[in-house]
Amino acid sequence: MEQKLIVSPSPHVHSGDTIEKNMYNVLIALIPAFLVALYVFRLDALIITASAVLFCVGFEYLIVKYILKKTPTVTDGSAIITGVLLAFNVPSDLPLWILALGCLFAIGVVKLSFGGLGNNIFNPAIAGRIFLLISFPAQMTTWPAAATATATDAVSSATVLGNLRLAPEALPSLQTMFLGTEAGSLGEMSVLALLIGLVYLLWKKTITWHIPLSIMGTVALFTGILYAFNPVPLYHPLIHLFSGGLMLGAIFMATDYVTSPMTRKGMLIYGAGIGFVTVAIRLWGAYPEGVSFAILLMNAFTPLINNYTSPKRFGEVVKHG
């Protein structure tokens, strides 16, 4: 008797994963970095982060309910993550009205104008950060000094990447950069705290290792080759790994489900592209930091990467020559 393959409607088995579960796992993973930011910048870190979350959640609720005329989706946690990540990409003393504009751009333009979660082409937090950097360059590149009694009493100081080009003699130790007490954005402070978040996300299987490690590996390889030929601080691999927003971007923003490739091969290509562009901008570009631009650029290439690396459909005829 002829055997028939009977397939029932999907889904067949539910893994237990939900959008909300994954989003809140990311938020939990960000807690160590947030605690370091609180230690370094005190009340300013709390104000900036809470304000960004309120702005993003509020804008999403109002736009979805009153402009798009749909049921608000703020409970899925994506707007909260956008707010936290945008806050982690700005100085701790950024005026709140500027922060509000960045949140409106991230939510209203980058996310919701493309159809909301799952449809946006670019990472909202990254795009919001770049929008603010281009629109308000002075405010976005003036950093309060870290490890002070209060961030409001701090004096402006250069970041590690700023000193890397202009004053390499003023660079902090690698231990300081790893633990996180140098000037910078809220989420750039502690490599250790961000790596703790990475371990948590890998343990929970919220992300895989492919994108973060391919970014870090490419940066280390690229700068390591240059350092072998010219051993100066500008090319030191650990300085590039421990400074700026590399770890924050590699772990929490480049791994965004919506804007990153679906296949493992695609993730490796995507991560290598981010690492290469980041180093190129840092060494030869107009800005000392290149992570945000690199991620945004590779977001645009994600559909092409998916098309190139996607497996053949079952039964598809492959044409040769």
BAFI-3210 file (N, C-alpha, C; in Angstrom, 3 decimals, decimal comma, padded with zeros to 6 digits):
// residues 321
n [1|2|3|4|5|6|7|8|9|10|11|12|13|14|15|16|17|18|19|20|21|22|23|24|25|26|27|28|29|30|31|32|33|34|35|36|37|38|39|40|41|42|43|44|45|46|47|48|49|50|51|52|53|54|55|56|57|58|59|60|61|62|63|64|65|66|67|68|69|70|71|72|73|74|75|76|77|78|79|80|81|82|83|84|85|86|87|88|89|90|91|92|93|94|95|96|97|98|99|100|101|102|103|104|105|106|107|108|109|110|111|112|113|114|115|116|117|118|119|120|121|122|123|124|125|126|127|128|129|130|131|132|133|134|135|136|137|138|139|140|141|142|143|144|145|146|147|148|149|150|151|152|153|154|155|156|157|158|159|160|161|162|163|164|165|166|167|168|169|170|171|172|173|174|175|176|177|178|179|180|181|182|183|184|185|186|187|188|189|190|191|192|193|194|195|196|197|198|199|200|201|202|203|204|205|206|207|208|209|210|211|212|213|214|215|216|217|218|219|220|221|222|223|224|225|226|227|228|229|230|231|232|233|234|235|236|237|238|239|240|241|242|243|244|245|246|247|248|249|250|251|252|253|254|255|256|257|258|259|260|261|262|263|264|265|266|267|268|269|270|271|272|273|274|275|276|277|278|279|280|281|282|283|284|285|286|287|288|289|290|291|292|293|294|295|296|297|298|299|300|301|302|303|304|305|306|307|308|309|310|311|312|313|314|315|316|317|318|319|320|321]
n.u [000,844|000,466|002,430|001,662|002,671|001,699|001,134|000,529|-001,022|001,272|002,172|004,240|005,662|006,058|008,585|008,730|009,848|009,286|008,538|008,473|009,825|012,457|013,122|013,091|015,073|017,293|017,189|017,714|020,321|021,573|021,746|024,161|025,919|024,434|024,501|027,195|027,283|025,643|027,263|029,433|028,396|026,370|023,394|022,757|022,973|020,787|018,681|018,953|018,642|016,099|014,502|014,874|013,697|011,025|010,374|010,606|008,747|006,427|006,203|005,892|003,465|001,635|001,885|001,208|-001,395|-002,893|-002,128|-001,475|-003,662|-003,916|-003,687|-001,795|001,602|003,433|004,008|005,603|008,265|010,187|010,314|011,233|013,809|014,946|014,955|016,710|019,110|019,585|019,979|022,314|024,094|024,702|026,066|026,158|025,189|023,537|021,229|017,750|015,790|017,046|017,593|014,941|014,222|015,891|014,794|012,224|012,836|014,018|011,899|009,545|010,306|012,302|011,458|008,484|007,527|008,207|006,577|006,678|007,778|009,772|009,657|011,264|014,077|016,525|018,430|016,733|017,785|020,484|020,204|018,914|020,939|022,912|021,498|021,295|024,023|024,785|023,058|023,440|026,336|028,192|027,056|026,849|029,408|030,714|032,037|031,351|033,673|034,572|033,964|033,512|032,270|029,733|028,172|027,472|029,274|031,498|034,305|034,765|036,088|038,315|037,458|038,670|039,112|039,267|041,599|043,315|044,072|044,866|046,215|047,963|049,537|047,965|046,285|044,271|045,005|044,886|043,550|041,942|040,252|039,025|037,628|036,146|036,179|036,640|036,061|033,071|030,185|027,168|026,792|029,263|031,119|032,148|033,854|033,926|031,400|029,719|030,531|029,668|026,949|026,881|027,562|025,316|023,250|024,058|023,864|021,130|020,368|019,446|020,804|023,269|026,765|027,894|027,715|028,678|031,319|032,478|032,642|034,360|036,574|037,331|038,015|040,162|041,936|042,384|043,464|045,542|047,253|048,106|049,340|051,444|053,182|053,576|054,024|052,329|050,218|047,869|047,207|046,822|045,424|043,904|043,248|041,471|039,467|038,618|037,710|035,495|032,312|032,392|032,042|029,453|027,981|028,551|027,503|024,871|023,520|024,215|023,272|020,559|017,496|015,834|017,251|019,561|021,357|019,844|020,982|023,726|026,133|025,658|025,574|028,240|029,515|028,272|029,066|031,857|031,987|031,055|033,093|035,352|034,628|034,302|036,938|038,197|036,927|037,613|040,403|040,923|038,815|036,545|035,392|036,125|034,989|033,464|031,554|028,693|028,078|029,080|027,422|024,935|025,403|025,847|023,375|021,877|022,873|021,939|019,560|020,686|022,749|021,243|019,919|022,042|023,110|021,047|019,587|018,904|015,583|013,556|013,359|013,858|015,010|018,274|019,926|022,467|025,177]
n.v [-001,188|002,200|004,566|007,501|010,809|012,668|015,866|017,950|021,140|023,800|025,487|022,664|021,795|023,622|025,705|027,162|029,621|033,101|036,380|038,259|036,890|036,612|039,322|040,290|038,744|039,897|042,400|041,668|040,789|043,189|044,380|044,177|046,000|048,325|048,705|049,296|051,710|053,237|053,320|054,789|057,165|057,919|059,526|060,682|058,643|057,051|058,839|059,430|056,863|055,992|058,034|057,717|055,207|055,765|057,708|056,213|054,091|055,606|057,102|054,977|053,849|055,998|056,548|054,089|053,672|056,065|057,099|054,983|053,498|050,998|048,129|048,857|047,805|047,828|046,189|044,093|044,475|045,410|048,179|049,081|047,965|049,323|051,924|051,618|050,789|052,979|054,959|053,937|054,612|057,279|060,366|060,805|063,229|064,280|066,614|066,300|066,909|066,586|063,873|062,954|063,576|061,805|059,365|059,567|059,565|057,021|055,270|056,217|056,770|054,884|052,383|052,085|053,230|051,415|049,348|048,297|046,068|043,467|044,180|046,330|047,727|048,672|048,732|050,200|051,597|051,993|053,534|055,754|056,727|057,463|059,411|061,382|061,894|063,019|065,211|066,639|067,100|068,281|068,055|065,289|064,376|065,302|064,418|063,592|063,286|060,151|058,079|059,862|061,869|062,957|062,977|065,435|067,177|066,655|067,087|067,742|065,184|063,367|060,433|057,018|056,250|058,745|059,761|057,888|058,578|061,265|061,729|059,440|058,932|059,496|057,413|055,145|052,320|048,875|047,310|049,175|049,918|047,467|046,967|049,316|052,386|054,635|057,601|057,915|056,649|055,568|052,749|051,847|051,472|049,218|046,423|043,941|043,791|043,760|041,396|039,566|039,838|038,777|036,072|035,318|035,611|033,713|031,419|031,317|030,879|032,916|034,360|033,413|032,468|033,383|035,989|037,956|036,927|036,752|039,427|040,444|038,792|039,493|042,201|041,903|040,363|041,994|044,420|043,230|042,276|044,707|045,746|043,999|044,779|047,434|048,290|050,203|052,111|052,814|050,655|048,562|045,496|044,783|047,252|048,212|046,304|046,640|049,237|052,054|051,499|048,824|046,238|046,532|047,004|044,644|042,593|043,302|044,849|044,329|041,775|041,830|040,344|041,003|042,565|041,225|038,539|035,286|032,749|030,703|030,845|033,226|034,951|034,923|036,121|038,611|039,536|039,633|041,620|043,846|044,065|044,624|047,077|048,689|048,911|050,100|052,625|053,634|053,855|055,295|056,946|059,821|059,913|058,962|056,625|053,717|051,712|051,963|052,994|050,893|048,715|049,682|049,884|047,175|046,165|046,996|045,299|042,860|041,556|040,751|039,077|037,086|036,078|035,031|033,070|031,413|028,170|025,711|025,210|022,381|020,010|021,809|022,593|022,735|024,786|024,419|026,046]
n.w [000,000|-000,792|000,886|002,631|003,235|005,812|006,798|009,413|010,168|010,929|014,057|014,959|017,235|020,150|021,195|023,493|023,497|023,358|022,036|024,091|026,166|025,134|024,785|027,418|028,519|027,299|028,508|031,170|030,843|030,401|032,844|034,521|033,145|033,396|036,163|036,553|035,155|036,819|039,099|038,140|036,979|038,644|039,631|037,159|035,260|035,861|035,377|032,606|031,453|032,415|031,377|028,596|028,200|028,965|027,038|024,620|024,993|025,422|022,991|021,163|022,019|021,659|018,890|017,667|018,652|018,095|015,605|013,802|014,411|015,700|017,920|020,769|021,237|023,267|025,389|024,622|025,074|023,293|022,784|025,218|025,304|023,129|024,181|026,419|025,143|023,465|025,390|026,486|024,565|024,589|025,991|029,561|030,442|028,522|027,202|027,973|026,092|023,672|023,789|023,708|021,070|019,696|020,544|019,450|016,724|016,492|017,214|015,878|013,188|012,296|013,245|013,416|011,039|009,131|009,649|012,180|014,868|013,658|011,048|010,538|008,875|009,765|012,827|015,465|017,763|017,087|014,749|015,856|017,511|015,623|014,237|016,239|016,618|014,181|014,061|016,450|017,040|018,841|021,445|021,549|021,603|023,784|026,709|030,059|032,741|034,161|037,129|039,328|042,062|041,523|038,370|037,369|038,369|037,019|034,824|031,364|029,300|027,132|025,212|025,185|022,504|021,327|022,482|021,458|018,895|019,165|021,608|022,608|024,799|026,938|027,379|029,285|031,462|030,326|032,156|033,451|031,334|030,883|033,259|033,552|034,033|032,607|030,554|028,577|026,742|028,478|028,301|027,502|029,407|031,035|030,037|031,234|032,528|030,293|029,061|030,949|030,541|027,934|028,401|029,866|027,928|026,035|027,589|028,087|025,542|023,975|022,093|019,599|019,376|017,057|015,759|017,749|018,332|015,801|015,099|017,142|016,700|014,072|014,398|016,203|014,627|012,342|013,447|014,807|012,816|011,701|013,963|014,283|012,293|012,908|015,918|017,665|019,933|018,493|016,900|018,607|019,444|021,806|022,906|020,996|021,239|023,876|024,082|023,407|021,769|021,034|022,281|023,370|021,018|019,551|021,138|021,948|020,002|017,299|017,219|016,987|016,248|014,067|012,236|011,560|009,880|009,102|008,892|010,060|008,654|007,312|009,520|010,345|008,139|008,217|010,799|010,420|008,485|009,935|011,871|010,243|008,948|011,179|012,261|010,069|009,947|012,459|012,230|009,849|009,250|009,609|012,088|015,483|016,419|015,069|015,235|015,309|012,751|011,223|011,944|011,093|008,342|007,651|008,391|006,206|004,277|005,056|003,863|001,364|002,226|003,503|001,255|-000,183|001,514|002,269|002,650|000,043|-001,067|-000,250|-002,751|-004,746|-007,967|-009,025|-011,184|-013,540|-015,131]
ca.u [000,000|001,263|002,530|001,452|003,236|000,647|001,699|-000,496|-000,668|002,245|003,430|004,133|006,141|006,381|009,844|008,623|010,372|008,365|009,186|008,627|010,862|013,760|013,373|013,400|016,400|018,261|017,177|018,426|021,750|022,083|021,784|025,528|026,434|023,686|024,993|028,471|026,956|025,158|028,411|030,319|027,725|025,393|021,996|022,599|022,757|019,397|017,781|019,034|018,088|014,656|013,867|014,869|012,675|009,712|010,160|010,389|007,473|005,365|006,063|005,330|002,045|000,846|001,889|000,449|-002,811|-003,609|-001,784|-001,659|-004,983|-003,790|-003,521|-000,412|002,413|004,565|004,291|006,515|009,603|011,115|010,488|012,069|015,192|015,405|015,249|017,916|020,286|019,860|020,572|023,666|024,925|024,798|026,704|025,263|024,650|022,847|019,935|016,655|015,022|017,777|017,320|013,569|014,235|016,483|013,821|011,152|013,359|014,220|010,618|008,579|010,803|013,057|010,729|007,065|007,230|008,417|005,588|006,818|008,714|009,825|009,647|012,229|015,303|017,685|018,275|016,249|018,684|021,662|019,803|018,670|022,231|023,551|020,710|021,714|025,421|024,857|022,270|023,973|027,682|028,880|026,494|027,038|030,831|031,250|031,872|031,734|034,676|033,992|034,433|033,469|031,205|028,516|028,526|027,254|030,466|032,638|034,813|034,769|037,332|038,285|037,319|039,866|039,325|039,709|043,013|044,099|044,634|045,406|047,112|048,096|050,185|046,937|045,415|044,244|045,523|043,943|042,724|040,922|039,274|038,283|036,707|035,207|036,133|037,072|034,960|032,383|028,748|026,780|026,962|030,610|032,042|032,821|033,894|033,588|029,951|029,105|030,814|028,748|025,701|027,030|027,487|023,908|022,471|024,420|023,319|019,692|020,195|018,766|021,611|024,355|028,096|028,436|027,879|029,636|032,703|033,026|032,997|035,555|037,686|037,774|038,712|041,449|042,805|042,721|044,388|046,720|048,161|048,707|050,204|052,654|054,077|053,847|053,505|051,988|048,890|046,781|046,873|046,817|044,138|043,130|042,702|040,298|038,423|038,158|037,311|034,350|031,088|032,542|031,403|028,016|027,407|028,701|026,692|023,475|022,862|024,406|022,567|019,122|016,923|015,166|018,161|020,758|021,076|019,176|021,812|024,994|027,121|025,354|025,966|029,702|029,823|027,743|029,946|033,158|031,812|030,981|034,429|036,236|034,232|034,572|038,367|038,523|036,471|038,414|041,775|041,070|037,605|036,440|034,947|036,979|034,262|032,807|030,681|027,310|028,015|029,324|026,220|023,886|025,748|025,626|021,915|021,410|023,307|021,357|018,765|021,578|023,433|020,248|019,673|023,242|023,422|019,875|019,658|017,987|014,302|013,415|012,760|014,198|015,920|019,415|020,336|023,914|025,665]
ca.v [000,000|003,427|005,343|008,929|011,708|013,577|016,968|018,779|022,571|024,253|024,894|021,293|021,764|024,973|025,668|027,931|030,963|034,143|037,676|038,878|036,181|036,980|040,736|040,503|038,162|040,930|043,423|041,112|040,763|044,558|044,866|044,461|047,240|049,434|048,919|050,003|053,089|053,903|053,564|055,793|058,435|058,174|059,827|061,007|057,398|056,641|059,785|059,247|055,554|055,987|058,965|057,107|054,146|056,401|058,334|055,191|053,419|056,574|057,384|053,807|053,728|057,066|056,416|052,894|053,796|057,212|057,364|053,751|052,961|049,581|047,830|049,112|046,602|048,212|045,169|043,048|044,761|045,921|049,620|049,250|047,690|050,445|053,028|051,327|050,783|054,351|055,625|053,422|055,124|058,742|060,851|060,799|064,561|064,748|067,246|065,355|067,205|065,959|062,443|062,718|063,577|060,542|058,300|059,723|059,115|055,570|054,563|056,674|056,726|053,676|051,160|051,999|053,595|050,220|048,335|047,837|045,001|042,400|044,721|047,417|047,344|049,058|048,690|051,522|052,280|052,413|054,642|056,905|057,246|058,133|060,630|062,378|062,245|063,915|066,426|067,356|066,531|068,808|067,434|063,841|064,045|065,918|063,337|063,878|062,370|059,040|057,780|061,065|061,827|063,128|063,265|066,851|067,923|066,178|067,913|067,016|064,474|062,618|058,991|056,253|056,322|060,097|059,855|056,938|059,306|062,583|061,734|058,048|058,887|059,682|056,235|054,411|050,955|047,881|046,887|050,215|049,797|046,218|047,089|050,347|053,645|055,725|058,373|057,326|056,491|054,771|051,328|051,525|051,601|048,024|045,237|042,808|043,754|043,378|039,977|038,831|039,822|037,846|034,714|035,067|035,442|032,421|030,387|031,276|030,627|034,054|034,602|032,448|033,090|033,663|037,415|038,639|036,466|037,097|040,848|040,581|038,115|040,284|043,382|041,460|039,930|043,152|045,285|042,448|042,285|046,041|045,913|043,205|045,553|048,742|048,120|051,442|051,972|052,970|049,367|047,518|044,784|044,824|048,600|048,306|045,439|047,093|050,649|052,456|050,714|047,569|045,131|046,813|046,785|043,253|041,684|043,665|045,544|043,597|040,500|042,059|039,301|041,517|043,219|040,414|037,359|034,158|031,548|030,825|031,340|034,639|035,676|035,076|037,137|039,870|039,960|040,001|042,920|044,873|044,228|045,263|048,478|049,393|049,233|051,035|053,963|054,075|054,189|056,199|057,726|061,130|059,727|058,032|055,378|053,283|050,562|052,259|053,084|049,559|047,902|050,205|049,494|045,748|045,970|047,166|044,148|041,632|040,804|040,123|037,973|036,024|035,486|034,285|031,962|030,602|026,820|025,432|024,650|020,959|019,756|022,848|022,169|023,622|024,908|024,543|026,594]
ca.w [000,000|-000,893|002,121|002,452|004,241|006,265|007,561|010,032|010,150|011,923|014,529|015,425|018,614|020,616|021,946|024,730|023,279|022,929|021,865|025,415|026,920|024,599|025,062|028,833|028,745|026,914|029,567|032,321|030,495|030,437|034,235|035,010|032,547|033,985|037,532|036,420|034,776|038,034|039,965|037,558|036,698|039,702|039,316|035,744|034,520|036,101|034,718|031,154|031,070|032,663|030,439|027,259|028,199|028,976|025,731|023,588|025,258|025,200|021,557|020,480|022,393|021,037|017,428|017,283|019,013|017,555|014,202|013,050|014,775|016,010|019,339|021,193|021,442|024,125|026,395|024,139|025,584|022,280|022,973|026,421|024,919|022,303|025,090|027,199|024,269|023,042|026,552|026,657|023,471|024,666|027,224|030,725|030,693|027,327|027,503|027,769|024,891|022,567|023,930|023,254|019,603|019,270|020,780|018,462|015,435|016,549|017,258|014,884|011,809|011,944|013,587|013,094|009,650|008,317|010,007|013,553|015,199|012,684|009,693|010,386|008,159|010,556|014,283|015,878|018,701|016,325|013,877|016,716|017,952|014,501|014,008|017,233|016,385|013,036|014,327|017,619|017,225|020,028|022,644|021,528|021,712|024,996|027,675|031,445|033,264|034,909|038,484|040,152|043,061|040,740|036,974|037,074|038,788|036,253|033,744|030,104|029,017|025,882|025,328|024,825|021,060|021,025|022,850|020,678|017,761|019,486|022,767|023,061|026,113|027,962|027,417|030,552|031,384|029,821|033,281|033,643|030,258|031,039|034,391|033,173|034,774|031,738|029,999|027,433|026,882|029,645|028,096|027,049|030,522|031,534|029,187|032,097|032,708|029,019|028,848|031,827|029,800|026,823|028,940|030,210|026,699|025,462|028,482|027,847|024,105|023,357|020,900|019,407|019,470|015,735|015,461|018,642|018,219|014,486|015,164|017,971|016,044|012,919|014,927|016,753|013,533|011,513|014,178|015,164|011,665|011,632|015,135|014,069|011,428|013,517|017,284|018,348|020,552|017,532|016,299|019,635|019,369|023,044|023,055|020,126|021,773|025,183|024,079|022,599|021,869|020,312|022,996|023,442|019,700|019,129|021,952|022,156|018,900|016,045|017,325|016,841|015,393|012,874|011,286|011,336|009,046|009,743|008,878|010,784|007,698|007,120|010,728|010,337|007,127|008,774|011,884|009,863|007,837|010,984|012,446|009,281|008,756|012,441|012,340|008,992|010,345|013,603|011,848|008,707|009,039|010,243|013,465|016,219|016,630|013,839|015,456|014,926|011,291|010,670|012,131|010,218|006,970|007,469|008,401|004,829|003,490|005,593|002,864|000,387|002,903|003,647|-000,063|-000,594|002,422|002,600|002,061|-001,044|-000,662|-000,530|-004,047|-005,715|-009,018|-009,150|-012,585|-013,737|-016,389]
c.u [000,883|001,248|002,399|002,094|002,175|001,275|000,568|-000,067|000,334|001,570|003,220|004,555|006,507|007,593|009,762|009,168|009,249|009,143|009,474|009,754|012,252|014,112|013,779|014,687|017,494|018,334|017,907|019,931|022,374|022,241|023,206|026,108|025,725|024,174|026,339|028,227|026,442|026,315|029,256|029,637|026,610|024,000|021,783|022,326|021,318|018,424|017,771|018,359|016,576|013,921|013,787|013,819|011,279|009,395|009,822|009,056|006,309|005,137|005,453|003,841|001,193|000,764|001,040|-001,045|-003,522|-003,273|-002,002|-002,994|-004,939|-003,669|-002,073|000,324|003,576|004,919|005,253|007,967|010,558|011,353|011,372|013,533|015,752|015,778|016,535|019,162|020,609|020,479|022,018|024,629|025,093|025,546|025,691|024,652|023,946|021,525|018,769|015,848|015,709|017,550|015,926|013,495|014,830|015,528|012,677|011,609|013,486|012,898|009,720|009,030|011,386|012,257|009,314|006,737|007,449|007,440|005,728|007,786|008,620|009,899|010,697|013,522|016,541|017,379|017,877|017,201|019,935|021,323|019,524|019,955|022,934|022,815|021,135|023,151|025,564|024,163|022,864|025,382|028,390|028,382|026,762|028,495|031,510|030,970|032,234|032,750|034,018|034,569|034,544|032,300|029,835|028,904|028,363|028,440|031,684|033,062|034,842|036,120|037,177|038,077|038,626|040,154|039,744|041,182|043,889|044,766|045,418|046,433|047,268|048,772|049,178|046,005|045,434|044,813|044,452|043,026|041,603|039,845|038,417|037,246|035,703|035,138|036,615|035,852|034,348|030,888|028,434|027,107|028,338|031,588|032,840|032,722|033,478|032,078|029,236|029,352|029,965|027,376|025,740|026,900|026,035|023,068|022,784|023,849|021,827|019,351|019,349|019,487|022,586|025,680|028,548|028,690|028,858|031,079|033,301|033,403|034,305|036,771|038,227|038,532|040,089|042,421|043,293|043,754|045,664|047,740|048,874|049,696|051,510|053,671|054,465|053,275|053,334|050,582|047,726|046,325|046,759|045,456|043,290|042,535|041,441|039,153|037,808|037,597|036,091|033,161|031,182|031,799|029,890|027,353|027,435|027,733|025,206|022,783|023,039|023,620|021,050|018,538|016,451|016,167|019,453|020,386|020,506|020,061|023,119|026,111|026,910|025,759|027,470|030,134|029,445|028,675|031,316|033,089|031,767|032,360|035,371|035,908|034,512|036,027|038,745|038,112|037,317|039,801|041,856|039,849|037,625|036,030|035,885|036,324|033,486|031,796|029,268|027,157|028,188|028,083|025,109|024,152|025,458|024,155|021,365|021,773|022,653|020,476|019,631|022,304|022,480|020,005|020,842|023,442|022,234|019,971|018,635|016,696|014,231|012,701|013,113|015,226|017,033|019,887|021,837|024,203|024,629]
c.v [001,244|004,186|006,831|009,709|012,733|014,629|017,816|020,230|022,919|025,253|023,505|021,169|023,179|024,909|026,373|029,331|031,898|035,426|038,295|038,225|036,573|038,426|040,947|039,794|039,156|042,007|042,934|041,123|042,148|045,096|045,097|045,756|048,451|049,737|049,648|051,462|053,877|054,235|054,731|057,157|058,785|058,473|060,112|059,754|056,927|057,539|059,567|057,940|055,526|056,887|058,359|056,010|054,748|057,051|057,276|054,477|054,359|056,877|056,193|053,662|054,755|056,901|055,227|053,087|054,900|057,550|056,127|053,076|051,447|049,395|048,051|047,827|046,862|047,136|044,093|043,304|045,374|047,418|049,905|049,030|048,814|051,633|052,813|051,405|052,181|055,142|055,197|053,941|056,637|059,137|060,943|062,165|065,137|065,407|066,333|065,653|066,627|064,447|062,098|062,694|062,273|059,372|058,367|059,241|057,590|054,817|054,942|056,493|055,367|052,399|051,134|052,365|052,426|049,098|047,780|046,682|043,862|042,885|045,802|046,904|047,585|048,936|050,070|052,284|052,797|053,617|055,907|057,547|058,016|059,427|061,732|062,830|063,232|065,244|067,273|066,850|067,025|068,129|065,938|063,426|064,796|064,972|063,803|062,848|061,326|058,956|059,033|060,961|061,985|063,505|064,731|067,696|067,568|067,189|067,079|066,366|063,675|061,135|058,326|056,383|057,718|060,283|058,946|057,611|060,530|062,567|060,320|057,924|059,011|058,486|055,586|053,009|050,018|047,387|047,893|050,122|048,545|046,323|048,215|051,564|054,813|056,425|057,659|057,300|055,571|053,297|050,902|051,337|050,333|046,857|044,010|042,673|043,306|041,901|039,093|038,732|038,849|036,397|034,368|034,806|034,116|031,278|030,223|030,974|031,699|034,468|033,454|033,212|033,693|035,153|038,088|038,218|036,754|038,573|041,022|039,953|038,893|041,522|043,001|041,069|041,107|044,036|044,538|042,399|043,627|046,261|045,136|043,964|046,894|048,752|049,433|051,291|052,053|051,632|048,238|046,808|044,900|046,204|048,742|047,440|046,005|048,511|050,882|051,538|049,354|046,428|045,327|046,526|045,327|042,327|042,021|044,317|044,839|042,300|040,653|041,063|039,833|041,953|042,445|039,168|036,191|032,924|031,775|031,330|032,826|035,481|035,925|036,132|038,523|040,410|040,383|041,356|044,055|045,125|044,972|046,742|049,296|049,827|050,251|052,456|054,489|054,553|055,277|057,063|059,048|061,023|058,760|056,676|054,999|052,169|050,819|052,309|051,708|048,683|048,371|049,809|048,023|045,380|046,044|045,973|042,838|040,888|040,109|038,925|036,793|035,307|034,611|033,029|031,068|029,235|026,651|024,810|023,178|020,755|020,758|022,318|023,187|023,622|025,134|025,125|027,204]
c.w [000,000|000,428|001,820|003,595|004,603|007,172|008,103|010,010|011,242|012,865|015,105|016,896|019,005|021,519|023,287|024,607|022,836|022,737|023,215|026,211|026,444|024,901|026,514|029,239|028,388|027,988|030,815|032,066|030,541|031,860|034,734|034,445|033,128|035,404|037,515|036,062|035,974|038,974|039,456|037,459|037,684|039,146|037,832|034,908|034,670|035,353|033,203|030,732|031,260|031,685|029,042|027,156|028,153|027,633|024,676|023,770|024,979|023,732|020,823|020,779|021,651|019,517|016,988|017,518|018,242|016,098|013,344|013,332|014,997|017,515|019,750|021,558|022,399|025,145|025,908|024,533|024,577|022,439|024,193|026,067|024,056|023,184|025,872|026,324|023,751|024,180|026,742|025,595|023,505|025,932|028,353|031,025|029,460|027,717|027,122|026,509|023,644|022,594|023,426|021,730|019,061|019,439|019,766|017,087|015,412|016,456|016,086|013,451|011,461|012,190|013,018|011,652|008,689|008,671|011,404|013,692|014,184|011,254|009,459|009,753|009,015|012,044|014,787|016,791|017,992|015,457|014,686|017,186|016,839|014,152|014,982|016,998|015,240|013,330|015,445|017,932|018,479|021,295|022,719|021,651|022,852|026,147|029,083|031,925|034,150|036,314|039,341|041,111|042,418|039,336|036,635|037,464|037,947|035,207|032,480|029,882|027,736|026,159|024,948|023,334|020,617|021,327|022,006|019,486|018,191|020,610|023,318|024,423|027,248|028,088|028,793|030,373|030,831|030,928|033,538|032,579|030,419|032,151|034,194|034,053|033,934|031,152|028,802|027,639|028,056|029,474|027,653|028,200|030,815|030,563|029,996|032,253|031,442|028,712|029,755|031,157|028,635|027,305|029,286|028,966|026,015|026,282|028,252|026,388|023,438|022,083|020,749|019,383|018,156|015,469|016,424|018,427|016,844|014,420|015,940|017,297|014,860|013,369|015,449|015,650|012,711|012,210|014,563|014,037|011,550|012,768|014,971|013,222|012,056|014,927|018,043|018,930|019,574|016,958|017,326|019,658|020,630|023,295|022,207|020,647|023,046|025,176|023,209|022,780|021,212|020,998|023,075|022,095|019,290|019,855|021,891|020,964|017,561|016,038|017,255|015,838|014,046|011,814|011,045|010,535|009,835|009,834|009,625|009,882|007,456|008,312|010,761|009,319|007,639|009,861|011,390|009,175|008,841|011,574|011,521|009,124|010,016|012,525|011,272|009,358|011,494|013,172|010,795|008,444|009,781|011,705|014,177|016,434|015,370|014,005|014,952|013,413|010,651|010,793|011,205|008,765|006,724|007,628|006,985|003,952|003,943|004,591|001,814|000,990|003,086|002,325|-000,507|000,234|002,737|001,933|000,947|-000,505|-001,061|-001,862|-005,109|-006,704|-009,153|-010,590|-012,666|-015,107|-017,265]
res [m|e|q|k|l|i|v|s|p|s|p|h|v|h|s|g|d|t|i|e|k|n|m|y|n|v|l|i|a|l|i|p|a|f|l|v|a|l|y|v|f|r|l|d|a|l|i|i|t|a|s|a|v|l|f|c|v|g|f|e|y|l|i|v|k|y|i|l|k|k|t|p|t|v|t|d|g|s|a|i|i|t|g|v|l|l|a|f|n|v|p|s|d|l|p|l|w|i|l|a|l|g|c|l|f|a|i|g|v|v|k|l|s|f|g|g|l|g|n|n|i|f|n|p|a|i|a|g|r|i|f|l|l|i|s|f|p|a|q|m|t|t|w|p|a|a|a|t|a|t|a|t|d|a|v|s|s|a|t|v|l|g|n|l|r|l|a|p|e|a|l|p|s|l|q|t|m|f|l|g|t|e|a|g|s|l|g|e|m|s|v|l|a|l|l|i|g|l|v|y|l|l|w|k|k|t|i|t|w|h|i|p|l|s|i|m|g|t|v|a|l|f|t|g|i|l|y|a|f|n|p|v|p|l|y|h|p|l|i|h|l|f|s|g|g|l|m|l|g|a|i|f|m|a|t|d|y|v|t|s|p|m|t|r|k|g|m|l|i|y|g|a|g|i|g|f|v|t|v|a|i|r|l|w|g|a|y|p|e|g|v|s|f|a|i|l|l|m|n|a|f|t|p|l|i|n|n|y|t|s|p|k|r|f|g|e|v|v|k|h|g]
***
